[in-house]
Amino acid sequence: MSGRVLVLMGGWSAERPISLRSGAAVTAALQRAGIDAYATDLHQGEDLLGLVRAGDRCFIALHGRGGEDGVVQGMLEALQIPYTGSGVLGSALGMDKLRSKMLWQGAGLPTPAWQRLEAGFDPRAVVNALGLPLMVKPAEEGSSIGMSRVERIEDLPLAYANAAECASDVLAERWIQGEEYTVAILGDTALPAIRLQTPHAFYDYDAKYSASDTQYHCPCGLSIEDEKQMADLALRAFAELGGRGWGRMDFMRDAQGAFWLLEANTAPGMTDHSLVPMAAKAAGLSMSDLCAQILERAMLDHIIVSEDVA
């Protein structure tokens, strides 16, 4: 794969610090693979055209709004620059938890019951519909930013206020009691599943990026049949969103063994605490192998899209 690779990182979302770590890790991995890779800290309003040159390709290591939601993808499409990951539609849908759930429900895929919360909502009606505990989350943030587990009805208004500070739609979601899993996707393949275990109330920001007591189980402990069922569900749910290239799907498994879709990640973290590199390692892929394959997939997708347009 010839030509320079521009690793886009940073951005202007609440996930900026994580994106900077992801971008640095991706850049180093690509360089170890002998690829001419350079990192760029992208800021809001920056002239993307001025950053790229003929023959460039972009590895998107941006997380959150502005970088994972189709905005940067749309700019790169207009510039006809190949880039990693999902296109405009898949990125926008994957970033929006509320509309992801609507789409999955319409496709007959399992996702926990939810309600959209708006100013002046009736906490008692929400609890009557969803029960307690429940999860309150902003629809368009990642890394568990703005999320709260609510165990008492009187705590629901504060949880809503915290989520609404993210300037996003807010939803309350039925709590699924059970084990949490994640499935990374590379091309058309699901990588080995990881079971997440934390003493926190849920797999929150600190558990993701700072805590030393978070446990990652890979192999995940499921039977071959159950892991395949979850992998197949991950691939189908990702495809329903229009996802492509690579990504990650998050699940809960309840006491009866049923899997529930939580959310999609179309530009997952690539830090030393991140889940996709862990899954790739379990599949025998180094970080350099993983990044090179993501980049190669982007070139194939770009060729296919270009041919379709022609």
C-alpha positions in Angstrom: 0.0 0.0 0.0 1.8 3.1 -1.2 1.2 6.7 -0.4 1.0 8.7 2.8 -1.6 7.9 5.5 -2.9 10.8 7.5 -4.1 9.6 10.9 -6.9 12.0 12.0 -7.1 12.3 15.8 -8.2 14.7 18.5 -11.2 16.4 17.2 -13.6 18.5 19.3 -15.9 16.0 21.1 -15.9 15.1 24.7 -13.8 12.0 23.7 -10.9 14.1 22.5 -8.4 12.9 25.1 -9.1 9.2 24.2 -8.9 10.0 20.5 -5.4 11.5 21.0 -4.3 8.3 22.6 -5.9 6.2 19.9 -4.3 8.2 17.2 -0.9 8.0 18.7 -1.2 4.2 19.0 -2.5 3.8 15.4 0.3 6.0 14.0 3.0 4.0 15.8 1.5 0.7 14.7 1.3 1.8 11.0 4.9 3.0 11.1 6.0 -0.3 12.5 4.3 -2.0 9.6 6.4 0.2 7.2 3.6 2.5 6.3 4.2 6.2 5.8 1.9 7.4 8.5 1.6 10.9 10.1 -0.8 12.0 12.8 -2.8 15.2 12.7 -4.7 16.7 15.6 -7.8 17.9 13.9 -9.6 21.0 15.4 -13.1 22.3 14.7 -13.2 24.5 11.7 -9.8 23.4 10.4 -9.3 23.3 6.6 -9.2 19.6 6.0 -8.4 20.2 2.3 -5.2 22.0 3.4 -4.1 19.0 5.4 -4.2 16.4 2.7 -2.2 15.9 -0.5 -2.8 13.9 -3.6 -2.5 10.1 -2.9 -3.2 10.5 0.8 -5.4 8.1 2.7 -7.0 8.8 6.0 -7.1 6.6 9.1 -9.9 7.9 11.2 -9.0 7.7 14.9 -11.6 10.3 15.9 -14.2 9.4 18.5 -17.5 11.1 19.2 -19.4 13.9 17.4 -17.6 15.5 14.5 -15.4 12.6 13.8 -17.4 9.4 14.3 -20.9 10.7 13.2 -20.4 11.1 9.5 -19.3 14.8 9.5 -15.6 14.1 8.7 -16.6 11.2 6.5 -18.7 13.5 4.4 -15.9 15.9 3.9 -13.6 13.1 2.9 -16.2 11.8 0.5 -16.5 15.2 -1.1 -12.7 15.3 -1.5 -12.6 11.7 -2.8 -10.1 10.7 -0.2 -10.2 7.0 0.9 -10.8 6.7 4.6 -11.2 3.9 7.2 -14.4 2.7 8.7 -18.1 3.3 7.9 -19.4 5.8 5.5 -21.6 8.8 6.2 -24.8 6.9 6.8 -23.3 4.1 8.8 -21.3 6.5 11.0 -24.3 8.8 11.6 -26.6 5.9 12.6 -23.9 4.1 14.7 -23.2 7.3 16.7 -26.9 7.9 17.4 -28.0 5.3 20.1 -31.6 6.3 19.8 -31.9 5.8 16.1 -29.8 2.7 16.2 -32.3 1.1 18.6 -35.2 2.2 16.4 -33.6 0.6 13.4 -32.7 -2.6 15.2 -36.3 -2.8 16.6 -37.7 -2.4 13.1 -35.4 -5.2 11.9 -36.6 -7.5 14.6 -33.3 -7.5 16.5 -33.2 -7.6 20.3 -32.4 -4.3 22.1 -33.6 -3.3 25.6 -36.8 -1.3 25.9 -36.4 2.4 26.1 -38.1 5.8 26.3 -36.9 9.1 25.0 -36.7 11.7 27.8 -37.6 15.3 27.3 -37.8 18.3 29.6 -40.8 17.9 31.9 -41.0 14.1 31.6 -42.9 12.2 34.3 -40.4 10.0 36.2 -43.1 7.8 37.6 -44.4 6.9 34.1 -40.9 6.1 32.9 -40.2 3.8 35.9 -43.6 2.2 35.5 -42.7 1.4 31.9 -39.1 0.4 32.3 -38.7 -0.6 35.9 -35.7 0.0 38.2 -32.8 0.1 37.9 -32.5 1.7 34.5 -29.8 3.4 32.5 -30.0 7.0 31.4 -27.7 8.0 28.5 -27.2 10.8 26.0 -27.9 9.5 22.5 -24.8 10.9 20.8 -21.9 10.4 23.2 -19.4 7.6 23.6 -17.1 6.3 26.3 -20.0 6.2 28.7 -19.9 10.0 29.0 -23.1 11.4 30.6 -24.4 8.0 31.5 -26.0 7.1 34.9 -27.4 4.0 36.4 -30.6 5.0 38.3 -31.8 2.9 41.2 -34.3 5.3 42.8 -37.1 7.2 41.1 -36.1 10.4 42.8 -32.6 10.2 41.1 -34.0 10.1 37.6 -34.4 13.9 37.1 -30.7 14.5 38.0 -29.6 11.7 35.7 -31.6 13.3 32.9 -30.0 16.7 33.6 -26.5 15.2 33.5 -27.2 13.5 30.2 -28.9 16.6 28.7 -25.7 18.6 29.4 -24.2 16.7 26.5 -26.5 18.7 24.1 -28.0 15.4 22.8 -31.2 13.5 22.8 -31.6 11.6 26.1 -33.0 8.1 26.5 -33.8 5.9 29.5 -33.2 2.2 28.9 -34.3 -0.9 30.7 -31.5 -2.4 32.8 -30.5 -5.9 31.7 -29.1 -7.8 34.6 -26.4 -10.1 33.5 -22.9 -10.2 31.8 -21.5 -7.6 29.4 -19.8 -8.6 26.2 -18.3 -6.9 23.2 -17.6 -8.2 19.7 -15.1 -6.5 17.4 -15.7 -6.7 13.7 -13.0 -6.7 11.0 -14.3 -6.7 7.5 -16.9 -9.4 7.4 -15.5 -11.3 10.4 -16.3 -11.2 14.0 -13.2 -11.4 16.2 -13.2 -13.4 19.5 -15.7 -12.0 22.0 -14.6 -10.3 25.3 -16.5 -10.5 28.5 -16.2 -7.4 30.7 -16.1 -7.5 34.4 -15.9 -4.4 36.7 -16.8 -3.7 40.4 -18.3 -0.4 39.2 -22.0 0.0 38.8 -21.4 -0.4 35.1 -18.6 -0.3 32.5 -18.1 3.5 32.9 -15.5 6.0 31.7 -13.1 5.2 34.6 -13.5 1.4 34.2 -12.8 1.8 30.5 -9.7 3.9 30.6 -8.2 4.3 34.1 -9.2 1.5 36.5 -6.8 -1.3 37.2 -9.5 -3.6 38.5 -11.4 -4.0 35.2 -11.2 -7.6 34.0 -11.3 -8.7 30.4 -12.0 -12.3 29.7 -11.0 -13.6 26.3 -11.9 -16.5 25.7 -15.2 -15.1 27.0 -16.4 -18.3 28.7 -19.4 -18.9 26.4 -20.0 -22.2 24.5 -18.9 -22.2 20.9 -22.6 -22.2 19.9 -23.5 -19.2 22.1 -20.4 -17.2 21.0 -21.3 -17.8 17.3 -24.9 -16.7 18.0 -23.6 -13.4 19.4 -21.1 -13.0 16.6 -23.8 -13.5 14.0 -26.0 -11.0 15.8 -23.1 -8.5 15.9 -22.5 -8.8 12.1 -26.2 -8.5 11.3 -26.8 -5.5 13.6 -23.6 -3.7 12.2 -24.8 -4.4 8.6 -28.3 -3.1 9.4 -26.7 0.2 10.4 -24.7 0.4 7.1 -21.5 -0.2 9.0 -18.4 -1.3 7.0 -14.7 -1.9 7.4 -14.4 -2.4 11.1 -16.2 -1.6 14.3 -17.4 -3.0 17.6 -20.8 -4.1 19.0 -21.7 -4.1 22.7 -24.1 -6.6 24.3 -25.7 -7.7 27.6 -26.6 -11.3 28.2 -29.4 -11.9 30.6 -30.0 -14.7 33.1 -32.0 -16.6 30.6 -29.1 -16.5 28.1 -30.6 -14.0 25.7 -28.3 -11.4 24.0 -29.4 -7.7 23.9 -27.8 -5.1 21.7 -26.6 -2.0 23.5 -24.8 0.1 20.9 -22.5 0.2 18.0 -19.0 1.8 17.7 -17.9 2.6 14.2 -14.5 4.1 15.2 -13.7 2.3 18.5 -10.9 3.1 20.8 -7.4 1.9 20.0 -5.6 2.8 23.2 -3.7 0.3 25.4 -7.0 -0.2 27.4 -9.1 -0.7 24.2 -11.1 -3.7 23.3 -10.6 -4.1 19.6 -6.8 -4.6 19.9 -7.4 -7.2 22.7 -9.8 -9.1 20.4 -7.3 -8.9 17.5 -4.5 -10.2 19.7 -6.7 -13.2 20.7 -7.1 -13.8 16.9 -3.4 -13.8 16.4 -3.1 -10.2 15.0 -0.7 -7.7 16.3 -1.6 -4.0 16.6 0.3 -3.4 13.3 -1.5 -6.2 11.6 -4.8 -4.9 12.8 -4.2 -1.3 11.6 -2.8 -2.5 8.3 -5.9 -4.7 7.6 -8.3 -1.8 8.5 -6.4 0.4 6.1 -6.4 -2.2 3.4 -10.1 -2.7 3.8 -10.6 1.0 3.4 -8.9 1.0 0.1 -11.1 -1.9 -1.1 -14.3 -0.1 0.1 -13.2 3.1 -1.7 -12.6 1.2 -5.0 -16.0 -0.4 -4.7 -17.8 2.9 -3.9 -15.9 4.7 -6.8 -16.9 2.0 -9.2 -20.6 2.2 -8.0 -20.5 6.0 -8.6 -18.9 5.6 -12.0 
